[in-house]
Amino acid sequence: MDESYTIQANSAIGIIVANQVWGGIRALETFSHLIFKDANGQWWLRSAIISDSPRFPHRGIMLDSSRHFLSINIIKRQIDLMAQNKMNVLHWHLTDSESFPYTSIIYPDLSAKGAYTPKHVYKIDQIKDIIEFSRFRGIRVIPEFDTPGHTGKSGKFA
């Protein structure tokens, strides 16, 4: 994915040029940093010429919701923060010996017996929603499923 872009802005107009939508998404984030409000409450656009592209192709974080269950809203807030900082990969550690919060259609006992509580699970539709939410922000989701996932550690699934 090409995340490069150019911005030409002056007090009257801003022009964004990008080869792909991913560069456009990153350019819009940078463009938002050029807008400011003065002491009189008037909105302005800073003059700038910016040509930018990421130094590293992989810029991401890992969320470990197998050990620390996070609500969908918290995950989405994290994704928004990632987009604001032009990160592009969310490594989502979904399963491990501490908990198995993924609701499997084929193996429903994994989450039934492995989640912290019946409330602490991610349904397939919720996972699809997170992936789509991320995609619109230029972020790839890499879900990690460990099976058996260090099961000898707790004996939870025995």
N, C-alpha and C positions, 0 to 999 in steps of 0.2 A: 504494500500500500504506500502510495506517495503522499506524504504529509507536508510537502513543501508548499510555500505560498509567498506572495508578495503583496504588500499593502502600500498604497500611496494615499496619503490623507493630508488635507489642509483644513482650514476652518470652515470651508463650505461643502466639501465633498470627500468621500472616501471610496477608493477603488481597490477591490480584492481580486487577485488573479491566482488561481490554483489549477493544477493539472487534474486532480481528482477531488471528489467530495471530501475526502479525509483532510486534505490540505485546507479546503474551505472551512471545515469545522474548526481546525486549529487557528485559522486566520480570524474567524469571528470571535474566538476567545481573546486573541491579542487585540483585535479592534475594540472590544469592550473596555480594555485598559486605557484606550486613548480618549475615552469620553469622561468628562469631569464637569462638576457643578461649581460655579464661582460663588463668591461671598454674597452676591445678590440673588442667588437661586437660578441663575441662567446656565443652561447646559451648553457645553462647548466640545469641539473635537480638536485634539492636539494635532499639530502638523507633524508628519513623520513619513519616512520612507523605510520600510522594513522588508527585508528578504530573509526568510527563515526556513529552516528544515531541521528535523531532529538529528542530534548527533548519534543517538543510539536507536536502532530499530525496535528494541524491546525495552519499554519503560513501564514497569508495573509494580504491583504489590500482591501479596497473598493474604487472603482472609481464611482463617481456620475456624469454620463454624462447626466442625466436628468436635472441637474441644470447648468452644465458646459460642453457643448458639446466638445468632444475630437475627433480629427481625428483618423482614423484607424491606421495611422503611429505612432501617439503619444501613442495610446493604446498598440501597439506592442512593442514600445520602453520601456514602463512601464513593460510589461510582460518579456522582456529580462532582465531588471534590477531585477525583482523578481526572475528569474531563477538564476542570478548571486549571489543572496543573499539566495538561497535555500528556497524561499517561495513556497507554494504549493496551495494557494487558492486565486482566484480573485473573489471578490464579486462585481458584475457589476450592479449598480443601474441604470436601464435603463429608468424608467418612473416615473413621479410624476406630480404634478400640474404645475410646472414651464415649463415642456415640455414633450412631448411624442414622442421621436425620433425613436421608433421602428416601422418599416413598417409592419403592420399586413395585412395578406392576407384576413382574414375574416372581419376585421373592418378597412378598409383603411382610414376612416375619422379621426380615432384617431391621426395618424401622420399628415394627411393633415391639420387638424385644430389645432393639439396640438404641433407640432414641432416649434422651433424658426423660421425657414424658411424652404422652400422645400429642401434646400441644407443640412440642419442639421438633417439628418435622417440616420439610419443604416438599410440597406437592409438585408434581411434574409441571402443572400449569404455572406455578410460581417460579420454577426454575426457567421455564421458557420465557416468562415475563422479564426476569432479570437479564437473560441473554439478549432479548429484543431491546430493552431499556439501554443496555450497554452499547449495542450496535449503533443506535441512533446518536451516541456520543463518541463514536469512533474507538470503542474499547472491545477487544476480544475477550471472551470468557473462556478460560481453560478449567473445566471442572475436573477435579481429581477424585477418583474413586479407588480406595485401597481395599482390595479384598484378597485375603482375609483381613488385612490391615492391622497388624500387630495384635491379633486376637489372643495370643498366648499371654499377653501382658495382664489382662483383667479376667479372662475366663468368662466374660459376659455372655458369649454366644454358645458356650459349651452345653 
